[in-house]
Structures are given as C-alpha cells and as structure tokens.
C-alpha cells in the first residue's frame, strides 16, 4: 500500500472523511460537553447570576441541536477531507516547515485568517437575515432563542456548507502552517461554544479593555438571538461597531451580568436582567420571520 494513499480514490476519500467526522464530533462533544457540565452542573450556583437566558433549555431543544450538529459535522468533515486532498495535490499554501516563513509569520497568518473569516461571516450573516434567505437557511439556528453550548454547530445543511467553504478557499492563497490551521479550527470551536453558552464568562470591565472590547462573548451573541437585528460578528466586534449593527443594549447588559452586586433572583429568574435594560426579546424565529415579512411588504 502506497503512503500517503491517493485521496482521489473514492474509498480512501470516504475513509478520510469518516476519520475527519470522528475528529470533528469528538472535538465538538468534548468542548461543548465540558462547558455545559462546568457552567450548568458542576458550578451551576456560582455562575447562576451570569445566566442570560430567560428560561432553561429543555431536552427536546438539546436533542434537536445535537442532531443538526451531527449533520453539520459531516459537512465539516467533507470540507476537511477535501482540504487534505487539495493539499496532497499541491493546490493549497499549507506548509509544514516553520523556517519557510519564519516564526513571526505564525501569529500573523493566524490573525489574517481570522480577519478573512470574520469579514466573510459578518456579511454572510447579514445576508442570511434577509427574509427569503432566513426562512430557508438560517431559521434552524435561530430556533434556539435561548442558546446553549450545543447550539454552536446547530445549522441547516445549506448554512453548514456556506460556513465550511471559507477555510478551504482561504488556504488556496494564504500560506498557513499546518499547526496554525489546527489552532484556528480549535479557536473556532471554543469561540462558538463560548458565544452560545448563554452565560457571560468574561470578567467585569472586559468590554472596556483595549483588547476585550473587540472580542465577542456570550452577552454579545445572546442579544443577537434575542433581538435578531444586531451583533452579526463571529470572533470580533469591529464590523458591528463600524457598520453600527452592535446592539445599543450590549454594554449595559454586560455590566449588569458581570456586576459583583448582582445575584440570581430565584423567584424572577434572569428575565428581569433583560427587562431592567428595556429589552423585550423576540420570542422565536417564527416571530422574527413574521416581522421580516411585514417590514418587507
């Protein structure tokens, strides 16, 4: 048997896809499961006052999110296997020797790749909120109005494809060390899980920090799932700030949820935190679709 095997062979390609699927699913289950266990089970009381959702996520939603996530994982695995095929045939700019570009280039290439991904996703995300597109492509993700760690990969297959293609396209022209590529994939998973956790884990004052103010966390993305028309970013806030699509309630809600004086109101739950800043969340993706349809008439 030749090594490495020729990935243009359908059987070999499918075998690699299966391996990629196991890697993607294992990473997703490990990271999402760890965050869910730590913040909602093991340290539940400690983090209760930082919860953003107005109601607990029921098991039906969790099972639904995991089912959609498995489909997304298949698509990500296919994209990963295709990327390896392109690498094998010499079509990508992936490299394995650090000296080819130097140590300084490793963080630079990571930053450039994240900037490309952020830009692509921001504009893709805004496009997916167009009425006709939202109904078909993005509604599945927004069915989770109160998100969880398991919402991270819960996409319609069309959205999964749109999200999967950007990295293979990027490495066609951007030189990236293989370990930088793996680092980016890990950051993507952690970022998505943290943003959908529905518990703000960043410290008080983080949004005013010179670096922290550019980083998206649970509060930022939770408002997107509650308001729908703000906070379209993926990793960073700069596109939302520049295009004036950041929620005007973001800073006040973050300050409220991270204040050491705020403790969980066991009778009122966490909904008063939204009410106290004047936010009336859109209750469902169906309600948002109706609003879009009315505004589009």
LINCOR-V413198 format. One record per run of one state. SS is the DSSP state (hx for helix, st for strand, lp for the rest). FROM is the first residue (numbers start at 1). TO is the last residue. If there is no record, write none. Layout:
BEGIN
SS/FROM/TO  SS/FROM/TO
END
This chain:
BEGIN
lp/1/9  hx/10/42  lp/43/43  hx/44/50  st/51/51  lp/52/58  hx/59/88  lp/89/93  st/94/95  lp/96/97  hx/98/100  lp/101/103  hx/104/128  lp/129/130  hx/131/142  lp/143/148  hx/149/153  lp/154/156  hx/157/170  lp/171/175  st/176/177  hx/178/196  lp/197/198  st/199/199  lp/200/205  hx/206/208  lp/209/211  hx/212/214  st/215/215  lp/216/217  hx/218/227  lp/228/235  st/236/236  lp/237/237  hx/238/242  lp/243/249  hx/250/258  lp/259/264  st/265/265  lp/266/268  st/269/269  lp/270/270  hx/271/275  lp/276/284  hx/285/295  lp/296/297
END
